[in-house]
Amino acid sequence: MDYIELNGKEHPFWFAMKAQREMMSVDMEGKDDIYLIWLGLKYGAKLEKVEFTLSEDDLLDIFEVNKDQFKDAYKLLAKQMGELRTLREIE
């Protein structure tokens, strides 16, 4: 499990198969990187069985003020998406 710091608090982040499945089941028109990071936070919270109440707008507000936190979250998203791609290539 990886973690993202948002406003001084660590949040679990897990962009794995369930997050990717949800991403593929929605119309991605109008969605952006914030949505993908939000999915990773949502499924990280589910995996750790903690309450998840953060909205996409809340996340965007945090990142507008803390651009370094956005950069860190984006790097983690890219890392975990790359790990999923590698798993597919093994098969």
C-alpha positions, 0 to 999 in steps of 0.5 A, a space after each residue: 500500500 502506498 500513501 499520499 499526504 494531503 493537508 498533513 494527513 496520510 491517505 492510502 492510495 491503491 490504483 489497482 484492478 478495481 480502480 481501473 475497472 471503475 475507470 473503464 466503466 464510466 464515460 471519461 469525457 470531461 474526466 481528468 487526472 484528478 478523477 484518476 487520483 481520486 479513484 486511487 484514494 477511494 480504493 485505498 480507503 476501501 482496502 484499508 477499511 477507512 471512511 472515504 468522504 473526499 470529493 473530486 472537488 475537495 481534492 482539486 481544492 487541495 491541489 490548487 493550494 498544494 501543487 507539490 502534493 499534486 505532483 507527488 500524487 500524479 507520480 504515484 498514480 503513474 507508478 501504480 498504473 505502470 505496475 498494472 501494465 507490467 502485470 498484463 505484459 506477463 500474461 
